[in-house]
Amino acid sequence: MKRFSLVLLLTLAFASLTHAQEPTASPSPAPKPAMSKGQSQKTIIATERKLWDAWKAQDVKPFRANLSTDTVLIGDTGVADKETVLKMIGAGGCEVKSVSLSDIKIKFVASNVAVITYKAAQEGTCGGEALPASVWASSVYVKRGNKWWAVSHQETTAK
């Protein structure tokens, strides 16, 4: 009986020690709040302006960083993918003196898909030919993770 009491006492003592040493759950860091619609709009507009400025400067880095791998660009010369666009900009075939965007509107077609439309006024040449003075343009952005990616861009000469 003494042996049973001693075993019971030791078992309870060890159990209380192991219980006392259980790690306390530390609170998880709060999840990052989702980007608001207003923040998304500012990000998309800033990215679109950055891409036009990069085109003017013949800088492929912003295109590499902001075009999705499945990007499709449509212009008067046809359809191009991301690699084609990077090669064209890197080749320096365009000499852009000025560009400005106006009449900017954004439509969210889903929480992670937005269409930006605007008018771009431009002055310069590409391949020795004058650029249209202005174009109506649209770009589609898709949010993947916490980043808005440009997945499509289209231009139509303004009349």
Phi, psi and omega in degrees: 000320178298320181296317179298318180295320180294317179296316179297316180296315179295320179298315179295321179296314179293322179297319180291326178293316181292325177293320181292336183264004177298134179292141177278140181291122177276144181296139177290148176296144181297138179297147178296131180295146180296152179293132180288166179300318179297318177296319179298316179300313179299318180296315181295314179298316180297320179294317181297317177297319180300321180292320177294318178297322179293322177298315179300319182274359183057042182253113183280343186303310179298328177292316179299323184278340187239347175272135177289161180295337180258024180300144174231125177244134184237124178218190183290347178261359178126206184251139180224149174262180184302313183298321179296317179298315180300319179294317181297315181292318179296332181287343177069032181284351181246141175239101185256122181273321180206155175205140175213148181249141177215174178054040184284130175224145176234134177238123176271115179270346172202171182296338181241016179224127180225146176244125177252132177235150182188174174249133178246123173264135185215154175222127180159191180224153172226125181059030179083353180258142179296139174287151172301143182300326177207152179226150167269133184228154173219145175226145176251132178242140176236133178270119177238117188069231178254018184236138173271124181249136174282121182248346179203146176215139182218143178228143175228130179302130179280142179250000000 
